[in-house]
């Protein structure tokens, strides 16, 4: 009976460890998450302010987000003014 229990436990451990490897992220995925975190101002979170942005950096984060919004708006207006036909227009 102990032998059967040991075999069953071995299979459970093996299955759990293989699923952990299946959830691993690639280097590119981690790099992209870091870029997104920086764009969202998450690199201004400190140990003392977690989970919020440190108040010392709040103005910088707000300015950064405004700059990103302005860039997105400029890109959208550039696409709209490029003369390309609208989606669905024939």
Secondary structure, 3 states (H helix, E strand, C coil): CHHHHHHHHHHHHHHHHHHHHHCCCCHHHHHHHHHHHHHCCHHHCCCCCCCCCCHHHHHHHHHHHHHHHHHHHHHHHHHHCCCCCCCCCC
